[in-house]
Amino acid sequence: MAEPAKFSMANCSNLLHNGAAIEANADISGVGVVSAFILSAYLTFTAVLVAYLFGLVDSGLLSPVDRRVFHIRPFPSRSTGTASNGSAAQQQEQQVPSKRRKKAEACLRTAVLALSDQQIVTGIAIMGAGFQGLRTGALSAYHYQIVLYLAWMSSSVHLTAITVLASYLKSHRGVLAWRLAGMLVLFVMLVVGLVPTISNDWGVFWWPGIDSDKTGWAIPARCFWGDLKGGAVSPDAPLGFMILSVSYLWKMGQLFSSSRGAYHRWFRGPIERFMVRTLRFAADRCSVPGGFSWFWLWTFRLLLALTLPFMVMFEVVSSFAASLWLSLMGLIFGTIQVLIPRSQMQPMTQSQEGTWGFGQLVPLILLIQPLGMVLEHVWTREPHDDNALELLRYTRTIPDSRDTQSEPKRELSLEGQHNQYCFQQVLLAHISKHPNAATWSHEHIIVKNFLFSSKVFAFLVWLVQAAVVTICTVVFHFDSLTIGNERASNWEFILDAIAAFIAVGVLTTLVVSPYSRTGRMPHA
């Protein structure tokens, strides 16, 4: 077997043409280390998914899409007042969650909190070690890839925890502060860490004509720092930066009512006001008797077909389900980037990275810590235990009056109020000709209430979920086939899928709307 490559800037060009022999490093890509990171990441995601499906998520985190389309029953965050009928016992049961439900939620939150704490620390630690190996030239492209995407998965885990612990963190500023600091540190490290991977020749597994025991994965990662090997940027390189940046902006923005308010005030609000104003103009022309009423009716339907998919996208993006999709995509992407190169290198490392030793068992044993914290809550007998109450306090946190996530609660009170009307009648009766910020809030609730009662709107929401599954399946499939061999140009598949969703959404709305309340003529 050939000798492993020793780093020097002078021999980088030679190594890029001829490849190098890989040297095993069980402390980075050993079976125990990799298994511990991946297992803890998916355990955390599973805990959040279970909390979502079984109604253990704080009600302030759920959007109308979660409630009305996916039929998720929220875990009450505070007393909602006495019911108008029913026994006092029934009213109390509706207002106060059972002790068993409280304990289940506390266990889930404790597990997520412990796992996320462990991952944010280990993510920063492994990236720090990776930077040291990058600086000295001791890390190969293969091992640097493992380091980078294990830290990527740690980041994904922590963002998942932030999603479900938002209310808890808002009421515990100290806990929020150090987590934000850890997130920002890991984000900067990941952005810098992605820089060597943008070269076209990064991570080439095998070239025709080179020795069978040599590979491009074994080239020192330092050779790719500050130099575009292969003459150009990889087509998919911007995709990694985009996914990382969007994930962090999305999750961190959800922690603060000011950022959510700015998003609605300066971005989503103006776009939706323009779309509703345009629909209202066409509906007004439809109501005027004359020979051109049919023209304006189909103009209205065409405008509806063009605007409804975008309104659906706004609602889907603000849902808790979208946060779960984002976290799952990050986990799968990171898993592929770790496991595929590892499987390619396994014959060359001669199973040295598959041997179970002290360094492989310790990371897995550390996963027992979250289990111990969960069992502590399960077996506790003190109903007024301070630690348990501390974790449960955030479920009763009263949402900020400026918090846009409290808006769905107001929308629910209008459910069914306009079901007997078509969309044109609702627009003419409740939307002013020149909506402004002062009147838009109430009008927006009426429009959303009507749309959420429409089967066309619900169909488009499910169509978005199908589009996400399709995009992920295609992209991850080609990604797994091309890692180490060629560039997949996944961004092309993503753009094609988005264009297909918009086309199908527009066509479906245009065809179905004449037979639904969204686009039929009044009194038809």
N, C-alpha and C positions, 0 to 999 in steps of 0.2 A: 504494500500500500504506500502511496506517495506521502511525502511529508506535508503536514499542514502548512498553509500559507502564513508567512510572517509579514507583518505590515511594514511597508515603506511606500511613500508616495511614488518612488521611482519605478516600482514593479507593479503598480496598479494596472497600467495599460497591458502589460504582459498577462496578468491574471485574468483580465476581462476577455482576452482572446483565447486563452488556453484553459481557464478554469483552475480550481485548486482542490485539494483534498480536505474533507471536513474533519474536524476534531470534535468528539463528543463532549458535552457539558451537561451533566445530569442536574446540576444546580439550577439550570435555566429551563431546559426542555425535558427534564426527567418526567417519568410517568406520574409520580406523586405530585410534583409541583403543578404540572398542567391540569391534572385531575382536580386538585384542590381549588384552583381558580375557576375552572369551568363549572364544577359542581356547586360551589357557593354562589356563583352568578345565577345559575338556573334555579337554585333553591329560593333565592331572593325574588326572582321574577315569579315563580310559582306561588309564593306567599302573597304577593301583590295581586296576582290573578285570582286566587281563591277569595281574597278580601273583596275584590270587585264583584265576582259572580255571586257571592253569598251575602251581599249587602252589608259588608263590614267597612265600607269606605264612608268617610264623613260626607253627609249629604251636600255640603257646600262645594265638594269637588266634582259633583255630577252635573252634566249639562242636560238640556232637553233631549239630545240624541240618546244619551245613556238611559234616561228615564222612559221616554215615550217610544223609541224605536227598538232599543235593546231590552226594555222592560226590567231594568235593574232597580230593585227596591232599596232605597238608601237607608243607611244606618242613621237614625235621628241624632242631630248634633245638639239639640236643645228641646225643651218642651214647646210644643206647638199650640198650646192653648187647650181648653176643655172642649170636648165634643158637644154638639147640640143635642144629642140623644145618646142612649146607652147607659149602662150602669156605671157607678163610680169606679168599680173595679176594672171595667173595660177601659174607661178613660185613663185610669192610672197605668194600665198595661200598655196603652198606646203611647203615653208620654214618657214612661220610664222604661228603658231597656232592661231585659231580664239580666240577672247576675251571670247566668251562663253565657249570654251573648257578650256582656262586658268582658268576661274573662277570655272568651275566644278572641275578641278584638285585641285585648291587651297582649295575648300570646303572639298573635301575628305581628303586631307593631314592635314588640320586643325582639322577635326574631329578625325582622327587617332591619331594625336599628342596629342590632349587634353585627349582622352580616355586612351591612353597609359601612359601619365603622371599621371593621376589619379590612374591607376591600379598599377603602380610600387610603388607609395607611400603607397597606402592602402595594397598592398601585403606585403611590409616590416613591416608595422604597425601591421597587423593581425598576422604575424609570430612572431613578438616580443611579442605580448600578449600571443600567444600560448606557447612560451618558458617559459614565466613567470608562466602560469598555469601548464605547465609540471614540472617545478622546484618545485613548492609548492604542487603538487599532486591534485590541485583543478580541473583539466580538466579530464573528462572521455575520454576513447578511442574514443567514438562516437564524442564528441565535438572537440577533437584533430584531428580526421579524417576530419571534416568539415573545421577546420582552415587550415590544411595542403593543402588540395586540392582546397580551394578557393585561397590560395596563389599560388598554381600550375597554376590555370587558369589565375591569374594575370600575371604570368611569361609568359604563352603562348601568352597572348594579347600583351605584350611588345615585344616579339620576332617577332610577326606578324608585328608590327609597324616598327621594325628595318628593316624588309625585304623590305618594300615599301619606307622607308625613307632613304635608304642607301646613295643615292647621296646627299640629303639634309644635312645629318649628316656629310658627308665627307667635305663639304664646310663650316660647322659651328662647329669648333673643340670644342668650349666651350659647346655647346649643347651635342655633342658626348661624351665629357669627363664625365659629370655628369650622363648621361644615362649608360655609361659603368660601372661607379661606382655603380649605383643602380642595374644593372644587376648582377654584381659580388656579391654584398651583398645578394641579393635575392637568387642567385644560391647557395651560401654557406649555407644560412639558410635552403633552401629546402633539400640539401644533408644531413645536420645534422638532419633536421626534419623527414626524412624518416627512420632514424635508428630504432625507436621503432616499426615501421610497418613490420620489417623483420621477426618477430617471427611467428611461425606457428599458435599460438593461438590468434593472433591479430584480434580484431574485430569479435569475434564469437557472432552471434546474439542469438542463443538459443541452449541449450543442453537438450537432453531427461532427464526427471526426476527432473529438477529444477523447482522452483516456476514460475508461468506464468508471474509474474511481475518482474522477474529478468532476466538479460541478460549480456553477456560478453562485450557488448558495454559500459556498465556502469562502468567497472573496471577502476580505475585511470590509465591514460596513463603512469604515472611514473613507474608503476609496470613492464612495458616492456622495460624500459631504462636500457641498459647494461646487459640484461639477456634474453636469448632465451627461452621464454615461449613456451612450446610445444616440446622442445627438439631438434628443428632443425630450419633452415632458411626456410622461405616460398619459394616454387619453383619459384614464380613470383616476388620475391623481387628484384633480380638483374635486372629484366626487367624495373622497375621504375627508378633505377639509370642509366641504359643504355639510356633510352629515354630522361631523363633529361640532361645527359652529352652530348649526340649526338646533341640534339637541341641547346644547348648553344655553343658548338664548331662550329657547322654548321653556325649558325647565326652570331656569333661574327667573325668567320673567313671570312665571306663575306664582312665585313666592311673594310678590309684592303687588298690592292693589294699585299702586301708582303706575307701575309698568303696564298692568292690564288695562287700566283706565286710559293710558296714553295710546295703547294699541287700538282700543275701540274708538277713541276720540279722533285720532289723526289718520288712521288707516282703514279699519273695517267700517266705521260709521259713515264716512263720506262716500265710500264705494256703494254701500247698501242704500244710502239715501238717494244716490244718483239712479240706481237700478229701480227702486220703488217709484221715484218721481217719473222716470221714463214709462214704466208700466201704467202709472196713474194717468199720464197724458194720453196714451193709446186707449185706455179704458174710457176716458172722457169722450174721445172721438167716436168710440163704438156706440155710445148712448145717444148720439145725435141721429134722428131718423133721416134717411136719405139713401141715395143709390150707392154711396161709398161706405156704408156701414159695414158691409162684408169685407171690404178692403182693410178697414181699421181693425176688424175682428181678427183677421189672419195676421195683420201686423202685430197685434197684441199677443197672439199665440206664438209668433216667431220671436218676439222680444222675450216672452216668458221662457221659451226653449233655450234662448241664449243666456239668460240671467239665472235661471233656477239652478243649473249645475254649479255655478259659482257660489250661490247662496248656500247650497248644500255643503260645498267644500268648507266654507267659513264655519258652519255649524259642526261639521265632523272634526275639524282641526281643534276646536275648543272643547271636545269631549274627552272624558277620561280614557275611553277606548283608544283614541289616537295616541295618547301617552304610552299606553301599553304596546301598541304597534311599533312606536318609535324605539322603545326599549328592546322589544323582541328582535327588531331588525338589526340593532346594534350588536346584540348578543350573537345572533346567527352569523353576521358578517365577521365578527371577531373570532368566532369558533372556526369558521372556514379558513381564515388567514393563519390560524395556528395549526390546525390538524392536518391540512393538506401538505404544507411543507414538511411537517414532522413525519408523515407517512412516506414522503419521497426520500427523506434522509435516513429513515430507519435501517435500510439494508447497508448503508455506508457507515453508520455509527456502531454496527456490529452488536446491537442490542444493549450497548452500555447505558443508554438512556431509558431502557425498559426494566432495569434491575431495581428491585425494591431495597432501599437502604435507609439509614437514619435520616438523610436529607429528603427522602421521598415520603417517609411516614409522618414526619413532624407537621407539614402543612395540612395533611388530612386530619391528624389528631386535633389540630387547632379548630377544626370545624365543630368539635364537640361543645365548644364554649357557647355558641348561640343556643344549642339544644339544652344546655344546663340552665340558661336564663329563662327559656320557655318553661321548662319543668318547674322552675322556682315559682312561676305564676300559676301553673296548673295545680300544684300541691299546696299552695298557701292556704291557710285556714282563717287568717285574720281578715275580716271584711273591711277593716279600716286601715289596711296596710298602707303606709305612706308611699312606698315605691309604686304600688299598684295604682293608687289614686293619682299619682303624679303622671303616669302614662295615660290615664283615662280622662284627665282634665280637658285635654284638647278636643275630645269628642263633644264637649258641651260649650266650646268656645262660640260666642256670638259673632257671626260674620261682620266684618267692617261694613258700615253703611255705604261706603264708596266702592265696595268690592263688587265687581261685575259678575262674580260667580253667584251672588245672591239673586241675580236677575231671573234665573229659571224658576225660582219659587213664585215670583209674581206672575210669570207666564202661566203657571199651572192653574192659577185661580180663574183664568179666562177660558179654560178648556171647554169646548163644546158650545161656546156662546154664539158662534156664527156658522155652525155646521149646516144650517139650512140655506145659506147663501152661496153664490158662486164668487170667485175671486174678484171679478170686476165690480160686483156690488159692494164687496168689503172695501176695495180701494176707493170707490167713489163716496162711500158713506163715512169712512173713518180716516182717510188720508187727505190732508190738505193739498191744495195745488202747489204750494211752495213750502214744503216741510223745512223746518229749521231745527237747530239744536234744542230749542225750548220745547217744541211739540213732538220731536222725533221719538223720544223715549217711549211715550205711550203708544204712538202709532206703530213703532217697531214691534212692540209686544203683540199688538193685534195681528200684524202681518205674520209674525212667526207662529202665533197660535193657530192661525188658519192653515199655514203651510204644513205644520206638524200633524194636522188632522187629515192631510191629503195622502192618499196611497202612492201617488206619483213621487212625492217628496221622500216617503219611506223607502220606495224602490230605489231611488237614486242614492240614498244613504247606504243601502245594502250593496249597490253597484260599486260604490267607492271601496267597500271592504273587499269585494271580489277583485277590483283592480289592484289593490294593495297586495293581495295574495298572489295574483298573476305576476305582477312586477317582481316580487321577492322570489318567486319560484324560478322565473326565467333568469333573473340576474344572478342569483346564487348558484344556479345550475351551471351557467356558463363560467362563472367565476371559479367554481371548483374544478372545472375542466381545463382552464387556461392558466391557473397559477403556476408559475415556474416555467411555462412553455411559451405563451404569447399573451398579448394584451387583448382583453375581451371587449373593450369599448362598451362597457355596460351603460354608459350614459345614453347611448343611442336607443337601447331597449327601454330605458326609463322614459325618454321623451316620446317614443312611439306608443307606449302604454298610456301615458297621460293624454296624448292626442286621441287615442282610441276611446278612452273614457269620456272625453268631452264630446266626441262625435256621437257615441252611443247615447249619452245623456241628452244631447240636443235632439237627436232623432226620436228617441223614446218620448220625450216631453211633447214634441210637435205632433206625433201620431196619436198619443193617448189623451192629450189635454182636451180635445173636443168632446170626449166621453166622460170627463171628470169635472169636478167642481173648480179646478184650477183654470180651465180654458174654455168652458162651455159658455154659450150665450145666456144672459139672464132669462129666467123663466123658461129655459129650454127643457 
